[in-house]
């Protein structure tokens, strides 16, 4: 599996599709942090091309298309962009898109729907949808000024970035407890609440490190990213070696 240049777009039914080398792929299935994609022409021409994505890396299983590239179709697609989040004064998550703020509206089938924060004030119809680390803007026209000043006043430490699947992995401690690996650092499980797993730096008790992350399914949210010690690279390498895995 190597780093590859690929993008996500939206199908006519609102589902994410993968673009790789001017060809379109539909999501086939996912196992853990790995997602398998099949060429969109599989049903029509029995095209056998398959790719697998994990984080920002892609693996080509079979690369011999029996049809022309989807260049013209891709040009008409709605592109996805990675979402960015901040916290409101009440601690709720807000979405930032092009200097505009959105509040959560509802959730359906793993997709989070967002409406402009000025909906009640100005009846702004702007809407967006997030699906994991993907962002789709449903209606981009606002009827008011951007929220640039409000966004700039928010404290940087309150930004929470949702990372793509494959950006973290798990190992076991010497006592057999689950640990999280993210960014060359180890995290111990702190507690679970409403399906969300809270993690604290493994050196919390030794160095009072305040680094915290939260996982929910294949997503990771960074609560506090700053560590006060060196990376746990060697410890991680030893743990993965015992598990028969490699640390890239």
HELIX and SHEET records of a PDB file:
HELIX    1   1 UNK A   42  UNK A   45  1                                   4    
HELIX    2   2 UNK A   71  UNK A   75  1                                   5    
HELIX    3   3 UNK A  119  UNK A  122  1                                   4    
HELIX    4   4 UNK A  148  UNK A  153  1                                   6    
HELIX    5   5 UNK A  156  UNK A  158  5                                   3    
HELIX    6   6 UNK A  204  UNK A  207  1                                   4    
HELIX    7   7 UNK A  233  UNK A  243  1                                  11    
SHEET    1   A 8 UNK A   2  UNK A   3  0                                        
SHEET    2   A 8 UNK A  57  UNK A  62 -1                                        
SHEET    3   A 8 UNK A  50  UNK A  54 -1                                        
SHEET    4   A 8 UNK A  34  UNK A  39 -1                                        
SHEET    5   A 8 UNK A  23  UNK A  31 -1                                        
SHEET    6   A 8 UNK A  16  UNK A  20 -1                                        
SHEET    7   A 8 UNK A   7  UNK A  10 -1                                        
SHEET    8   A 8 UNK A  78  UNK A  79 -1                                        
SHEET    1   B 6 UNK A  84  UNK A  87  0                                        
SHEET    2   B 6 UNK A  93  UNK A  97 -1                                        
SHEET    3   B 6 UNK A 100  UNK A 108 -1                                        
SHEET    4   B 6 UNK A 111  UNK A 116 -1                                        
SHEET    5   B 6 UNK A 127  UNK A 131 -1                                        
SHEET    6   B 6 UNK A 134  UNK A 139 -1                                        
SHEET    1   C 7 UNK A 162  UNK A 163  0                                        
SHEET    2   C 7 UNK A 219  UNK A 224 -1                                        
SHEET    3   C 7 UNK A 212  UNK A 216 -1                                        
SHEET    4   C 7 UNK A 196  UNK A 201 -1                                        
SHEET    5   C 7 UNK A 185  UNK A 193 -1                                        
SHEET    6   C 7 UNK A 178  UNK A 182 -1                                        
SHEET    7   C 7 UNK A 169  UNK A 172 -1                                        
END                                                                             
